[in-house]
């Protein structure tokens, strides 16, 4: 069986890191969006909503893969839902109660958007369309910072020899997300 949790894919087919690759794609799209906004302003971004939705999709995919990799269900036919697995993971992590609550709340909020984008299409009262329409740059920025925090929690939890993490203490050492100009995030809730 191929094991999908290495820091980078070797040159031969086989081992890879799907969750890190998804996060890299989110960073590429986010960094591109930051540059377009810095150079032209938010009102001049082509496919603005689509970009936000794509970044949410790749952040959500990265997190669901990361959490699934670290909360396996070998005795079950199906994996638990990401929200259930995340709660279990965060409860095992060395975090205080306030941090757990904040992370759980933010993760549930991200899942609302992630689910709407994954199940995009006609549904009762066009709920998924309305959810995507409510996605803002500020919310996306909040989800991005939460994603990095969750990655760092998992790295801290599983720092032992067989994980080949070496001196890595943050996913930010591998993947860089540019900071969005503060003025673009204000009043965007």
C-alpha positions as CSV (number, residue, x, y, z in Angstrom):
1,X,0.0,0.0,0.0
2,X,1.3,3.5,-0.8
3,X,1.7,5.8,2.1
4,X,0.6,9.3,1.4
5,X,2.3,11.5,4.1
6,X,5.9,12.3,3.1
7,X,7.1,15.9,3.1
8,X,7.7,15.7,-0.7
9,X,7.1,13.2,-3.5
10,X,10.2,11.2,-4.4
11,X,11.1,11.1,-8.1
12,X,9.7,7.6,-8.5
13,X,6.0,7.0,-8.6
14,X,4.6,5.9,-5.2
15,X,5.0,7.9,-2.1
16,X,3.5,11.3,-2.1
17,X,1.9,13.9,0.2
18,X,-1.6,14.7,-1.2
19,X,-2.5,16.9,1.8
20,X,0.7,19.1,1.4
21,X,0.2,19.3,-2.4
22,X,-3.3,20.6,-1.9
23,X,-2.0,23.2,0.6
24,X,0.6,24.2,-1.9
25,X,-2.1,24.8,-4.5
26,X,-4.1,26.9,-2.0
27,X,-0.9,29.0,-1.4
28,X,-0.2,29.5,-5.1
29,X,-3.7,30.7,-5.7
30,X,-3.8,32.9,-2.5
31,X,-0.4,34.4,-3.3
32,X,-1.6,35.2,-6.9
33,X,-4.7,36.8,-5.5
34,X,-2.7,38.9,-3.0
35,X,-0.5,40.2,-5.9
36,X,-3.5,41.0,-8.1
37,X,-5.2,42.9,-5.3
38,X,-2.0,44.8,-4.4
39,X,-1.4,45.8,-8.0
40,X,-5.0,46.5,-9.2
41,X,-7.3,46.5,-6.2
42,X,-10.0,44.0,-5.2
43,X,-12.5,45.5,-7.7
44,X,-10.3,44.6,-10.6
45,X,-9.8,40.9,-9.8
46,X,-11.1,38.6,-12.6
47,X,-13.2,35.6,-11.3
48,X,-13.0,36.9,-7.7
49,X,-15.7,34.6,-6.2
50,X,-14.3,31.6,-8.2
51,X,-10.8,32.3,-6.8
52,X,-12.1,32.5,-3.2
53,X,-14.1,29.3,-3.7
54,X,-11.1,27.4,-5.3
55,X,-8.9,28.4,-2.3
56,X,-11.5,27.2,0.1
57,X,-11.7,24.0,-1.8
58,X,-8.0,23.3,-1.7
59,X,-7.7,24.4,2.0
60,X,-10.6,22.1,2.9
61,X,-9.2,19.2,0.8
62,X,-5.8,19.6,2.5
63,X,-7.3,19.6,6.0
64,X,-9.7,16.7,5.3
65,X,-6.8,14.7,4.0
66,X,-4.5,15.7,6.8
67,X,-7.1,14.9,9.5
68,X,-8.1,11.6,7.8
69,X,-4.4,10.6,7.6
70,X,-4.0,11.3,11.3
71,X,-7.3,9.9,12.5
72,X,-7.5,6.6,10.6
73,X,-10.5,4.3,10.9
74,X,-9.0,0.8,10.2
75,X,-12.0,-0.9,12.0
76,X,-14.6,1.0,10.0
77,X,-15.8,0.6,6.4
78,X,-16.0,4.4,6.1
79,X,-14.1,7.3,7.6
80,X,-16.0,9.6,10.0
81,X,-17.0,13.0,8.7
82,X,-14.2,15.7,8.8
83,X,-15.9,17.6,11.7
84,X,-16.0,14.6,13.9
85,X,-12.4,13.6,13.1
86,X,-11.3,17.2,13.7
87,X,-12.9,17.3,17.1
88,X,-11.2,14.1,18.1
89,X,-7.8,15.3,16.8
90,X,-8.0,18.7,18.5
91,X,-9.1,17.1,21.8
92,X,-6.0,14.9,21.7
93,X,-3.7,17.9,20.9
94,X,-2.0,19.8,23.7
95,X,-4.3,22.9,23.4
96,X,-6.2,24.8,26.0
97,X,-10.0,24.9,26.1
98,X,-10.3,28.3,24.5
99,X,-8.1,27.3,21.6
100,X,-10.1,24.1,21.1
101,X,-13.4,26.0,21.0
102,X,-12.1,28.6,18.6
103,X,-10.6,26.0,16.3
104,X,-13.7,23.9,16.3
105,X,-15.9,26.9,15.6
106,X,-13.7,28.2,12.8
107,X,-13.4,24.7,11.3
108,X,-17.2,24.2,11.4
109,X,-17.5,27.5,9.6
110,X,-15.0,26.5,7.0
111,X,-16.9,23.2,6.5
112,X,-20.1,25.1,5.7
113,X,-18.3,26.8,2.7
114,X,-16.3,23.7,1.8
115,X,-19.5,21.6,1.7
116,X,-21.4,24.2,-0.4
117,X,-18.6,24.4,-2.9
118,X,-18.2,20.6,-3.1
119,X,-21.9,20.1,-3.5
120,X,-22.4,23.1,-5.7
121,X,-25.6,23.0,-7.8
122,X,-29.3,23.4,-7.4
123,X,-30.6,22.5,-4.0
124,X,-33.5,23.6,-1.8
125,X,-33.8,27.4,-1.7
126,X,-30.4,27.6,-3.5
127,X,-28.7,27.4,-0.1
128,X,-25.3,26.5,-1.6
129,X,-25.3,29.4,-4.0
130,X,-26.1,31.8,-1.1
131,X,-23.4,30.3,1.0
132,X,-20.8,30.8,-1.7
133,X,-22.1,34.4,-2.2
134,X,-21.3,35.1,1.5
135,X,-17.7,34.1,1.2
136,X,-15.4,37.1,1.8
137,X,-11.7,37.8,1.7
138,X,-11.7,38.3,5.5
139,X,-13.3,34.9,6.1
140,X,-11.0,33.2,3.7
141,X,-8.0,34.9,5.5
142,X,-9.3,33.6,8.8
143,X,-9.6,30.0,7.4
144,X,-6.1,30.3,5.9
145,X,-4.6,31.2,9.3
146,X,-6.6,28.4,11.0
147,X,-5.4,25.9,8.4
148,X,-1.8,26.8,9.2
149,X,-2.5,26.5,12.9
150,X,-4.1,23.0,12.5
151,X,-1.1,21.9,10.3
152,X,1.2,23.1,13.1
153,X,-0.8,21.3,15.7
154,X,-0.6,18.0,13.8
155,X,3.2,18.5,13.2
156,X,3.7,19.1,17.0
157,X,1.5,16.0,17.9
158,X,3.3,13.6,15.5
159,X,6.9,14.8,15.9
160,X,8.7,11.5,16.1
161,X,11.3,9.6,14.0
162,X,9.1,7.6,11.8
163,X,7.3,10.7,10.5
164,X,10.5,12.1,9.0
165,X,9.7,15.6,10.2
166,X,13.2,16.5,11.3
167,X,13.4,20.0,12.7
168,X,10.2,21.1,11.0
169,X,8.1,23.1,13.5
170,X,5.6,24.8,11.1
171,X,4.1,24.1,7.7
172,X,5.0,27.7,7.0
173,X,8.6,26.6,6.7
174,X,7.6,24.6,3.6
175,X,4.7,26.7,2.2
176,X,4.5,30.4,2.1
177,X,1.3,32.4,2.2
178,X,1.6,36.1,1.5
179,X,-0.1,38.6,3.8
180,X,-3.1,40.3,2.4
181,X,-3.0,44.1,2.7
182,X,-4.9,44.9,5.9
183,X,-7.1,47.6,4.3
184,X,-8.5,44.8,2.0
185,X,-9.6,42.8,5.0
186,X,-11.4,45.5,6.9
187,X,-15.2,45.7,6.8
188,X,-15.4,42.5,4.8
189,X,-17.2,40.2,7.3
